[in-house]
């Protein structure tokens, strides 16, 4: 718990959000079911983001998942979420390659330099 800090008590919402996101990606073929799962995924991730801060060890993962949800919903604010997901204060590589795929080409190449 020391590594995960105060946000630990809220992590089950992150897991719930990932479950909804994965259902939207893999199992739901109808538009309403996909929309339902993406909306729930977004709400669960927002819950965690509202209760942690940008310096939280898993914050980049939270933003990356939110960015992916926004991308799947066709929203334009998505790149900002991927930018935050790409900045990882711990230096761990999680999400970096995925975030690079969704950033505009000029930003992706800047960050890999």
C-alpha positions in Angstrom: 0.0 0.0 0.0 2.9 2.4 0.6 3.7 2.5 -3.1 0.1 3.0 -4.2 -0.5 5.6 -1.5 -3.8 7.3 -0.6 -5.3 6.5 -4.0 -5.2 2.8 -3.2 -8.8 2.8 -1.8 -10.1 4.0 -5.1 -8.3 1.6 -7.4 -11.2 -0.8 -7.7 -12.9 1.9 -9.8 -9.9 1.9 -12.2 -10.3 -1.9 -12.5 -14.0 -1.5 -13.1 -13.3 1.1 -15.7 -10.9 -1.2 -17.5 -13.4 -4.0 -17.4 -16.0 -1.8 -19.1 -13.4 -0.6 -21.6 -12.5 -4.1 -22.5 -16.1 -5.1 -22.9 -16.6 -2.1 -25.3 -13.6 -3.2 -27.3 -14.2 -6.9 -27.5 -17.6 -8.2 -26.6 -20.2 -5.7 -27.5 -21.3 -5.6 -31.1 -24.4 -3.3 -30.9 -24.0 0.5 -30.6 -26.1 0.8 -27.5 -24.1 -1.8 -25.6 -20.8 -0.2 -26.7 -22.0 3.2 -25.7 -23.1 1.9 -22.3 -19.7 0.3 -21.6 -17.8 3.3 -22.8 -19.9 5.7 -20.6 -19.4 3.5 -17.6 -15.7 3.2 -18.3 -15.4 6.9 -18.5 -17.3 7.5 -15.3 -15.2 5.0 -13.4 -12.0 6.5 -14.6 -13.2 10.0 -13.9 -14.0 8.9 -10.3 -10.4 7.9 -9.8 -9.0 11.0 -11.5 -11.2 13.2 -9.2 -9.8 11.5 -6.1 -6.1 11.4 -7.1 -3.7 13.9 -8.6 -1.4 14.1 -11.6 1.6 13.0 -9.5 -0.1 9.7 -8.4 2.0 6.7 -9.5 -0.8 5.3 -11.7 -2.1 8.7 -13.0 -0.5 8.2 -16.5 -2.4 4.9 -16.8 -5.6 6.6 -15.8 -5.1 9.3 -18.4 -4.1 6.8 -21.0 -7.3 4.8 -20.4 -9.4 8.0 -20.5 -7.7 9.0 -23.7 -8.5 5.6 -25.3 -12.1 5.9 -24.2 -12.3 9.4 -25.8 -10.7 8.1 -28.9 -13.3 5.3 -29.2 -16.1 7.9 -28.6 -14.7 10.1 -31.4 -14.0 13.0 -29.1 -11.5 15.8 -30.0 -10.1 16.3 -26.5 -8.5 12.9 -26.6 -4.9 14.1 -27.4 -4.6 16.0 -24.2 -5.4 12.8 -22.2 -2.8 10.9 -24.2 -0.3 13.6 -23.5 -0.8 13.2 -19.8 -0.7 9.4 -20.2 2.6 9.8 -22.0 4.2 11.8 -19.2 5.2 9.2 -16.6 6.8 10.6 -13.5 8.0 7.2 -12.3 10.0 6.5 -15.5 8.1 3.2 -16.0 7.3 2.4 -19.6 3.6 1.6 -19.2 1.4 3.2 -21.8 4.2 5.1 -23.6 4.1 3.0 -26.8 0.3 3.1 -26.8 0.2 6.8 -26.2 2.6 7.4 -29.1 0.3 5.6 -31.5 -2.5 8.1 -30.8 -0.5 11.4 -30.5 -0.2 13.4 -33.7 2.9 12.3 -35.7 4.9 15.5 -34.9 4.3 15.2 -31.1 5.0 11.5 -31.1 8.4 11.9 -32.7 9.3 14.8 -30.4 8.7 12.7 -27.3 10.8 9.7 -28.5 13.8 11.9 -29.0 
